[in-house]
Amino acid sequence: MDVLEGRVALVTGGESGIGAACAAALAAAGADVAILYHQDAAAAEGVCATVRATGRRAIALQADVGCEDQVAGVFASVLEKLGLVDLLVNSAGVNMRGVAVADMDLDHWRQTISTDLTGAFLTSRALVRGLREAGKPGRIVNISSIHATAVREGGADYCAAKAGLDNLTRTMAIECAPLGIGVNAIAPGMVLTPMNAKAERDPSYRAEAEKHIPWGRAGRPDEVADLAVYLCSKRAEYITGTIVTIDGGLILEQALGA
Ligand SMILES: NC(=O)c1ccc[n+]([C@@H]2O[C@H](COP(=O)([O-])OP(=O)(O)OC[C@H]3O[C@@H](n4cnc5c(N)ncnc54)[C@H](O)[C@@H]3O)[C@@H](O)[C@H]2O)c1
């Protein structure tokens, strides 16, 4: 069903993992898709080919999502080539690196906050400015994490960025409701993507991790993408300011065993 026909989506981190799955699913649902990629142009072109195979238009644009000028350039290019962006999926992110605050240098902290939080601020602001000027509605879906609330040692940068992203989501939901722009976030648990490369490489590591997931397995990027498409669709119109967890019950386990 082409529930997103006529819509123009921008997916950050669209060349890999959850972002790539979102780009494919948004196209399958009828949207044209722009991919903001960071480093891997060939991967971004591969995702564009998947989008085009559905009959939709696709472009790939390189940028650091935390860089104001580059994000502005991406929005200008998408406007010129595909039209005004009215769906935004913020999937770009870097993971925690197991470094305690006492040992973390400022560049490390800044890189995570810039990519996982400031990036979503910059892209969301650009989307809202464009839609406000055009008087059009839209949707934002931020890919957060269960680690926004279930914190882990060695992940203060990531946990703080994702908690910030959750409150960016909630605050923008209030600000953007009068504009008809819905703002939500998805909080995945363990999803098999390059961010979890070790789980894909090492079956015993994966099995050990999956023991803690009530559903008994890690999630797939397409499962997260299906939820993103739903949150972008008319059926989810009345949902705004919500963080939707998709984790096979993993977060429920955090207080067990002690
Ligand atoms: N995989 C998981 O288990 C999991 C769980 C919870 C949340 N998440 C979140 O999902 C999102 C997608 O992660 P993924 O699992 O698909 O991992 P991934 O590593 O496959 O994708 C991350 C993407 O972010 C992009 N990126 C990194 N730095 C960037 C920058 N400065 N500018 C622009 N793009 C940049 C990368 O190029 C890549 O495309 C992330 O925000 C991540 O925190 C993932």
The ligand as an SDF file (V2000), in Angstrom:
LIG
                    3D

 44 48  0  0  0  0  0  0  0  0999 V2000
   21.9300   -1.4430   16.4720 N   0  0  0  0  0  0  0  0  0  0  0  0
   21.4280   -1.3210   17.6760 C   0  0  0  0  0  0  0  0  0  0  0  0
   21.3910   -2.2800   18.4570 O   0  0  0  0  0  0  0  0  0  0  0  0
   20.8450   -0.0140   18.1130 C   0  0  0  0  0  0  0  0  0  0  0  0
   20.1360    0.0120   19.3260 C   0  0  0  0  0  0  0  0  0  0  0  0
   19.5810    1.1960   19.7700 C   0  0  0  0  0  0  0  0  0  0  0  0
   19.7260    2.3470   19.0230 C   0  0  0  0  0  0  0  0  0  0  0  0
   20.4290    2.3100   17.8580 N   0  0  0  0  0  0  0  0  0  0  0  0
   20.5550    3.5630   17.1160 C   0  0  0  0  0  0  0  0  0  0  0  0
   20.1480    3.3590   15.7860 O   0  0  0  0  0  0  0  0  0  0  0  0
   20.7930    4.3200   14.9560 C   0  0  0  0  0  0  0  0  0  0  0  0
   21.3450    3.6060   13.7440 C   0  0  0  0  0  0  0  0  0  0  0  0
   22.3670    2.7190   14.1670 O   0  0  0  0  0  0  0  0  0  0  0  0
   22.6530    1.3260   13.4430 P   0  0  0  0  0  0  0  0  0  0  0  0
   22.4710    0.2710   14.4200 O   0  0  0  0  0  0  0  0  0  0  0  0
   21.9230    1.2930   12.1550 O   0  0  0  0  0  0  0  0  0  0  0  0
   24.2320    1.4500   13.2390 O   0  0  0  0  0  0  0  0  0  0  0  0
   25.1090    1.7200   11.9340 P   0  0  0  0  0  0  0  0  0  0  0  0
   26.4810    1.8790   12.4460 O   0  0  0  0  0  0  0  0  0  0  0  0
   24.7970    0.7110   10.9200 O   0  0  0  0  0  0  0  0  0  0  0  0
   24.5520    3.1310   11.4210 O   0  0  0  0  0  0  0  0  0  0  0  0
   24.9870    4.3670   11.9610 C   0  0  0  0  0  0  0  0  0  0  0  0
   24.9400    5.3640   10.8490 C   0  0  0  0  0  0  0  0  0  0  0  0
   25.2900    6.6680   11.3620 O   0  0  0  0  0  0  0  0  0  0  0  0
   26.1390    7.2780   10.4080 C   0  0  0  0  0  0  0  0  0  0  0  0
   26.9580    8.3270   11.0110 N   0  0  0  0  0  0  0  0  0  0  0  0
   27.8950    8.1770   11.9910 C   0  0  0  0  0  0  0  0  0  0  0  0
   28.4730    9.3770   12.2330 N   0  0  0  0  0  0  0  0  0  0  0  0
   27.8830   10.2810   11.4040 C   0  0  0  0  0  0  0  0  0  0  0  0
   28.0310   11.6710   11.1930 C   0  0  0  0  0  0  0  0  0  0  0  0
   28.9150   12.4070   11.9010 N   0  0  0  0  0  0  0  0  0  0  0  0
   27.2550   12.2590   10.2500 N   0  0  0  0  0  0  0  0  0  0  0  0
   26.3620   11.5480    9.5310 C   0  0  0  0  0  0  0  0  0  0  0  0
   26.1610   10.2220    9.6920 N   0  0  0  0  0  0  0  0  0  0  0  0
   26.9170    9.6130   10.6240 C   0  0  0  0  0  0  0  0  0  0  0  0
   26.9830    6.1340    9.8640 C   0  0  0  0  0  0  0  0  0  0  0  0
   27.5990    6.5090    8.6530 O   0  0  0  0  0  0  0  0  0  0  0  0
   25.9260    5.0450    9.7120 C   0  0  0  0  0  0  0  0  0  0  0  0
   25.2500    5.1690    8.4970 O   0  0  0  0  0  0  0  0  0  0  0  0
   21.8440    4.9990   15.8190 C   0  0  0  0  0  0  0  0  0  0  0  0
   21.3850    6.2750   16.2030 O   0  0  0  0  0  0  0  0  0  0  0  0
   21.9600    4.0870   17.0130 C   0  0  0  0  0  0  0  0  0  0  0  0
   22.3670    4.7730   18.1700 O   0  0  0  0  0  0  0  0  0  0  0  0
   20.9900    1.1570   17.3940 C   0  0  0  0  0  0  0  0  0  0  0  0
  1  2  1  0
  2  3  2  0
  2  4  1  0
  4  5  1  0
  4 44  2  0
  5  6  2  0
  6  7  1  0
  7  8  2  0
  8  9  1  0
  8 44  1  0
  9 10  1  0
  9 42  1  0
 10 11  1  0
 11 12  1  0
 11 40  1  0
 12 13  1  0
 13 14  1  0
 14 15  2  0
 14 16  1  0
 14 17  1  0
 17 18  1  0
 18 19  2  0
 18 20  1  0
 18 21  1  0
 21 22  1  0
 22 23  1  0
 23 24  1  0
 23 38  1  0
 24 25  1  0
 25 26  1  0
 25 36  1  0
 26 27  1  0
 26 35  1  0
 27 28  2  0
 28 29  1  0
 29 30  1  0
 29 35  2  0
 30 31  1  0
 30 32  2  0
 32 33  1  0
 33 34  2  0
 34 35  1  0
 36 37  1  0
 36 38  1  0
 38 39  1  0
 40 41  1  0
 40 42  1  0
 42 43  1  0
M  CHG  2   8   1  16  -1
M  END
$$$$
